[in-house]
C-alpha cells in the first residue's frame, strides 16, 4: 500500500511540498561528509531541538550534526506521510542507525516525528520528538538490559 506524501489540512502553503521533498532527500543521504547540504533545506536562523539538545543558527546546527554524525556508520530514515497545515508540517519517521559506539555497530531503529515550520521555502524551526532511551540508554551494555527488562515488565 502506498501512502500519500502529505495530508494537507486547511490552506496549504505552495512552497511546503517542495521543501518537504528536499528535507526527506537530505536525511536519506546525510552523513558527516555532506553537511554542506544543510543550507539547501534550513534557513540561516534555524532553531533546532531534540531530546539531546537545542541549537540556534545554521552554523550551530552544522556543528551539532557534525558531532552527532562523527561515529555514525550508516543512517537513513523511513518517512511516513506528512501532515501539513499552512507553513507547518509533522512527519513521522523511523531512523535506521548504525553507530560505532551503540550496540557494537549493529543497526538499531528509533521511531520519532519531526515538527517543522517552513518559511520562504526553508525550514526555520525543526523539533524532533523521539525516545532518547530507545536511542541510547537501552543500548548501553550494562544498563540497557535492565531498562529493556523494566520496560517489558511494565508494558
Secondary structure, 3 states (H helix, E strand, C coil): CCCCCEEEECCCCCCHHHHHHHHHHHHHHCCCCCHHHHHHCEEEEEEEEECCEEEECHHHHHHHHHHHHCCEEEEEEEEEEEEEECCEEEEEEEEEEEECCEHHHCCEEEEEEEEEEEECCEEEEEEEEECHHHHCHHHCCCHHHHHHHHHHHHC
